Amino acid sequence: MTCGAPLDVRDKVSDSGWRETPRLRDMTEFKFSASTCQVEGELVPVAEIALAPQDGVYFEHHVLLWKDESVPLSSLKTAGGAKRSIGGMPHIVTVANGPGRIAFSRDAPGELVVLPLHPGMELDVREHAFLLASHSISYSFVRIKGLANMLHGGSGMFMDRFVTSNQPGLLMLHGNGNVMERTLRPGEKILIEPGGFLYKDSTVTMQTQQIQLKTGMLGHHNMYLAEMTGPGRVGIQSMYVHHGSGE
Amino acid sequence: MNTYVCRFCRQPSDPSQPTCPLCGAPVDIKDSISDSGWVKQPPIRDLAKLQFGQSHVQIAGTMVPIAEFNLAQQEMVYFSHHVLLWADPATRMQNMSMRGGWRRMMAGMPLIMMEAHGPGHIALSDNHAGEVIALPLQHGQSIWVKEHRFLTATGNIRYDWTSNDVWYTTGDSDEQETHYPMGQFGDVFTATERPGLLLLHAPGNVFIRDLQPGQSMLIQPSSLIYRDATVRMHLHLEYPRNQGFSFWRSNFDYRNIFLRITGPGRVAVQSIFERPEDMEMIRNHSYATRHRW
């Protein structure tokens, strides 16, 4: 399995260690299982999948751009439907099976992040950031622990969790703006605006840190940042909704 | 002796580098000038570094660029708290004291400015697809910036804000509403003691031009990003000739609202701007020129 990253460009790493996600060239094609994915467009890229007969992908239903008439759709069984609805996550995750063509895109300028998952990997993704995942990846969601996290952390009550068991799989995300990744060493910490968080290895722990900002006669504001602690990868997006300050 | 002056930041610079070390503009490209005289501000190249004092900032990304600061000991930047993307836990952050909190809040301006003190790393980004603009300011130099375009400034740049005095009112007595087509206030930045660096973020593409003394132009009020302190501005109202298709509307409520900018001085505009507001009759307004076709 490949990820479509251009091989003839050097890694772009900032001085502080953030690596830019390789920008996929227009019409880049790569394989997963027996299927093919082609990425089209650069501003709001589209992922076009040619599904082989034995393959399938699942996705949130509103990211489906178009499909062949012959591609059957079904829904994925997800646990905790009511909790998901309360948490603002899609109640239904849709599955498309091959053979046939189907295409996906989200509705903001940004980048596609292609994450091939090897067997035995676990990845946490902010809600509403995943574009599609191949059928061999199991899907669940995790509740972010800690009251402050849930109420003020800004990355919502739930994160999507993707786990591979014996087989590899393909996970594609859409990050708003530019996407950067950094690998934290064991115990290394970084503070991130919760809206900028995109994904992390499940080995990276996430806690909320509160910063109180005084505004003179007008009282104070509280600012909440997500403290990420390694080891593992952390991905961020440069365009985000600021989840604000509790007053 | 260095005689090279960067075409974009107007500061003495180093032509041997691929990008200007003060503003990040590429040195090795030709100017891209439209027939009408607007110069396209070239985007700062991915991972270009800008030096200020003992610190530097690296611009990462091209769609919604991130400004990543490596702050030296004793150096500081300030910014509105909602643009903070990430920070090293070692970077000391605190809020900056601001005057006129109530008026700022009523005008929808950021109420909280934060300071980040070195040593440490910190990264800032806005949330629109667009460009980061770097404006190095010489000691004593001032520049006016439209509200909400400010990303960050070095500690020696003084921040002030002033009323734009560009407004109009619509509606009757109780329903009267005051509109500020370019915001109620503008930010004014002045370098004190030594040169400093000001970073702005503009949605879309950025175009600049130098207006000659007395030369004026009409622009969309919300498209203005920054202007030299010497450039004057006021409201301009145009009423298109009624061609009959809108006979039910008064000649007075069918109008276009522009900003007239008059040189001398440099101005910059962005290609994304806010949609003009509804067409209601203007009852009163700040000083304006008019044209009825």
Interface residues (C-beta under 8 A of the other chain):
Chain A: K12 S14 D15 S16 W18 E20 L43 P109 G110 E111 N176 G177 N178 M180 K189 I190 L191 I192 E193 G196 I211 L213 K214 T215 G216 M217 L218 H221 M223 L225 E227 I236 S238 M239 Y240 V241 H242 G244 S245
Chain B: D46 L47 K49 H56 Q58 A60 G61 T62 M63 V64 P65 I66 E68 N70 H81 H82 L84 L85 W86 A87 D88 P89 M93 N95 S97 M98 G101 W102 M105 L111 I112 M114 H121 A123 S125 D126 N127 H128 A129
